[in-house]
């Protein structure tokens, strides 16, 4: 079993929890409360800016030309991800107001920066990968369920995240290939550190959905 295969096996319980999360299930039904959508978009605006910066930092950690090209493609996709936000804001009529970062958003982005700044290239890839991978799984499974029907106001949002292919190759495949190469010379302890980085980011994905669903805020004003 490869490192990536083992990682995906370990990740499956978290991914299963994401798929049955009330927010994701509400997306499938097209019945997400407006305040949940607004909170999600506001926090995702913060998150994606940091995701772009961590992606740029990751580029500096590799000399692999194909990985660099793919990371730059990722940055372009993230830059255009406002389209997904527009789908949600069209439903609610909300305009982005740059709300304060929620505790979970701060926790997630701090984790990404720490992994990318202080870790290896493998750590940087591992901290970024769960976002793209989990959204690909969500998009794929919701399409398979027929959730992207014309009656669903979030149809376009679902389809934005359905797996993208390039000549029949899974859009996320290169990420796992890059991670596999990056850990090829690592010992078991180093590989486990990378695995923990990945799994923590994936749990942060679950927490991001949960925070939006429950409208999590800081307990005190400061």
C-alpha positions as CSV (number, residue, x, y, z in Angstrom):
1,X,0.0,0.0,0.0
2,X,1.4,3.4,-1.0
3,X,1.6,6.3,1.5
4,X,-1.3,8.0,-0.3
5,X,-3.5,4.9,-0.2
6,X,-2.9,4.5,3.5
7,X,-3.6,8.2,4.0
8,X,-6.9,8.0,2.2
9,X,-7.9,4.9,4.3
10,X,-7.2,6.8,7.5
11,X,-9.0,9.9,6.1
12,X,-12.2,8.0,5.2
13,X,-14.0,8.3,8.6
14,X,-13.5,12.1,8.5
15,X,-14.7,12.3,4.8
16,X,-17.7,10.2,5.7
17,X,-18.6,12.6,8.5
18,X,-18.3,15.5,6.1
19,X,-20.7,13.9,3.6
20,X,-23.3,13.4,6.3
21,X,-22.9,16.8,7.8
22,X,-26.2,18.7,8.0
23,X,-24.7,21.6,5.9
24,X,-23.6,19.3,3.1
25,X,-26.9,17.4,3.2
26,X,-28.7,20.8,3.1
27,X,-26.7,21.7,0.0
28,X,-27.8,18.4,-1.6
29,X,-31.4,19.4,-1.0
30,X,-30.9,23.1,-1.9
31,X,-32.3,24.1,1.5
32,X,-29.5,25.8,3.3
33,X,-30.6,28.7,5.7
34,X,-29.5,32.1,4.4
35,X,-27.6,33.0,7.5
36,X,-25.6,29.8,7.2
37,X,-24.7,30.6,3.5
38,X,-23.7,34.2,4.5
39,X,-21.5,33.0,7.3
40,X,-19.9,30.4,5.1
41,X,-19.1,32.8,2.3
42,X,-17.8,35.5,4.7
43,X,-15.4,33.0,6.3
44,X,-14.4,31.3,3.0
45,X,-13.4,34.7,1.6
46,X,-10.9,34.9,4.5
47,X,-9.8,31.3,4.0
48,X,-9.2,31.5,0.3
49,X,-7.0,34.5,0.6
50,X,-4.8,32.6,2.9
51,X,-5.0,29.5,0.8
52,X,-3.6,31.5,-2.1
53,X,-0.7,32.7,0.0
54,X,0.1,29.3,1.2
55,X,-0.1,28.0,-2.3
56,X,2.4,30.7,-3.4
57,X,4.7,29.7,-0.5
58,X,4.4,26.0,-1.6
59,X,5.7,26.9,-5.1
60,X,8.9,28.1,-3.5
61,X,9.5,24.8,-1.9
62,X,9.8,22.7,-5.1
63,X,11.8,22.7,-8.3
64,X,9.5,20.2,-10.0
65,X,8.2,22.1,-13.0
66,X,5.0,20.2,-13.4
67,X,4.1,20.7,-9.8
68,X,4.8,24.4,-10.1
69,X,2.5,24.6,-13.2
70,X,-0.2,22.7,-11.4
71,X,0.1,24.9,-8.2
72,X,-0.2,28.0,-10.4
73,X,-3.3,26.5,-12.0
74,X,-4.7,25.9,-8.5
75,X,-4.1,29.5,-7.7
76,X,-6.0,30.6,-10.8
77,X,-8.9,28.3,-9.8
78,X,-9.0,29.7,-6.3
79,X,-9.0,33.3,-7.7
80,X,-12.0,32.4,-9.7
81,X,-13.8,30.6,-6.9
82,X,-15.8,33.8,-6.2
83,X,-18.2,32.3,-8.8
84,X,-19.2,29.7,-6.2
85,X,-19.7,32.4,-3.6
86,X,-21.9,34.4,-6.1
87,X,-24.2,31.4,-6.4
88,X,-24.8,31.4,-2.7
89,X,-25.1,35.2,-2.4
90,X,-27.6,35.4,-5.3
91,X,-29.8,33.2,-3.1
92,X,-29.4,35.3,0.0
93,X,-29.0,38.8,-1.4
94,X,-26.1,39.3,1.0
95,X,-23.0,41.4,0.1
96,X,-19.6,40.5,1.5
97,X,-18.8,42.7,4.5
98,X,-15.5,41.2,5.6
99,X,-16.8,39.9,8.9
100,X,-14.3,39.0,11.6
101,X,-12.6,35.7,11.2
102,X,-14.3,33.0,13.2
103,X,-12.3,30.9,15.7
104,X,-12.4,27.9,13.4
105,X,-11.3,29.9,10.3
106,X,-8.3,31.3,12.3
107,X,-7.4,27.8,13.6
108,X,-7.4,26.4,10.1
109,X,-5.4,29.1,8.4
110,X,-2.9,29.2,11.3
111,X,-2.4,25.4,10.8
112,X,-1.8,26.0,7.1
113,X,0.7,28.7,7.5
114,X,2.6,26.8,10.2
115,X,2.8,23.7,8.1
116,X,4.0,25.6,5.0
117,X,6.4,27.9,6.7
118,X,8.0,25.5,9.1
119,X,7.5,22.2,7.3
120,X,8.8,20.5,4.2
121,X,7.3,20.6,0.7
122,X,5.4,17.5,1.6
123,X,3.9,19.2,4.6
124,X,2.9,22.2,2.5
125,X,1.2,19.9,-0.1
126,X,-0.4,17.9,2.7
127,X,-1.9,20.9,4.4
128,X,-3.5,22.2,1.2
129,X,-4.6,18.9,-0.3
130,X,-7.7,18.1,1.9
131,X,-9.6,21.2,0.8
132,X,-9.3,20.4,-2.9
133,X,-9.8,16.7,-2.4
134,X,-12.8,16.9,0.0
135,X,-14.6,19.4,-2.3
136,X,-14.0,17.1,-5.2
137,X,-15.5,14.2,-3.3
138,X,-18.5,16.3,-2.2
139,X,-19.1,17.5,-5.8
140,X,-18.7,14.0,-7.2
141,X,-21.0,12.3,-4.7
142,X,-23.7,15.0,-4.9
143,X,-23.7,14.7,-8.6
144,X,-24.0,10.9,-8.3
145,X,-27.0,11.4,-6.0
146,X,-28.6,13.7,-8.6
147,X,-28.4,16.7,-6.3
148,X,-27.4,18.9,-9.2
149,X,-31.0,18.9,-10.6
150,X,-32.6,22.0,-12.0
151,X,-34.8,22.5,-8.9
152,X,-31.7,22.9,-6.7
153,X,-30.7,26.5,-6.4
154,X,-27.2,25.3,-5.5
155,X,-26.9,23.2,-8.7
156,X,-24.2,25.4,-10.1
157,X,-22.2,25.4,-6.8
158,X,-22.3,21.6,-6.8
159,X,-21.1,21.4,-10.4
160,X,-18.2,23.8,-9.8
161,X,-16.7,21.3,-7.3
162,X,-17.5,18.2,-9.2
163,X,-14.1,16.6,-10.2
164,X,-12.4,18.3,-13.0
165,X,-10.6,16.2,-15.5
166,X,-7.7,16.7,-17.9
167,X,-7.5,14.2,-20.7
168,X,-9.5,11.8,-18.5
169,X,-7.2,12.2,-15.4
170,X,-8.7,13.1,-12.0
171,X,-7.9,16.8,-11.3
172,X,-6.7,15.8,-7.8
173,X,-4.5,12.9,-8.9
174,X,-1.4,15.1,-9.4
175,X,-1.7,16.3,-5.8
176,X,-1.4,12.8,-4.4
177,X,1.4,12.0,-7.0
178,X,3.3,15.1,-5.8
179,X,2.8,14.1,-2.2
180,X,4.0,10.5,-2.9
181,X,7.2,11.8,-4.5
182,X,7.7,14.3,-1.7
183,X,7.8,11.6,1.0
184,X,9.6,9.0,-1.0
185,X,12.8,9.4,0.9
186,X,11.2,10.0,4.3
187,X,11.5,7.7,7.3
188,X,8.4,6.5,9.1
189,X,8.4,9.3,11.6
190,X,8.7,11.9,8.9
191,X,5.9,10.3,6.9
192,X,3.7,10.2,10.0
193,X,4.2,13.9,10.6
194,X,3.0,14.6,7.0
195,X,0.0,12.3,7.6
196,X,-0.9,14.2,10.7
197,X,-0.7,17.5,8.8
198,X,-3.1,16.1,6.1
199,X,-5.5,14.6,8.6
200,X,-5.6,17.8,10.7
201,X,-6.5,19.9,7.7
202,X,-9.2,17.4,6.8
203,X,-10.7,17.7,10.3
204,X,-10.5,21.5,9.9
205,X,-12.6,21.1,6.8
206,X,-15.3,19.3,8.9
207,X,-15.0,22.0,11.5
208,X,-15.4,24.7,8.8
209,X,-18.8,23.2,7.8
210,X,-19.7,22.8,11.5
211,X,-18.8,26.4,12.4
212,X,-21.0,27.8,9.5
213,X,-23.9,25.5,10.4
214,X,-23.8,26.6,14.1
215,X,-22.7,30.2,13.4
216,X,-19.7,29.9,15.7
217,X,-18.4,33.2,17.0
218,X,-15.8,34.3,19.6
219,X,-17.2,34.1,23.1
220,X,-16.0,37.6,24.1
221,X,-15.6,40.9,22.4
222,X,-12.1,42.2,22.1
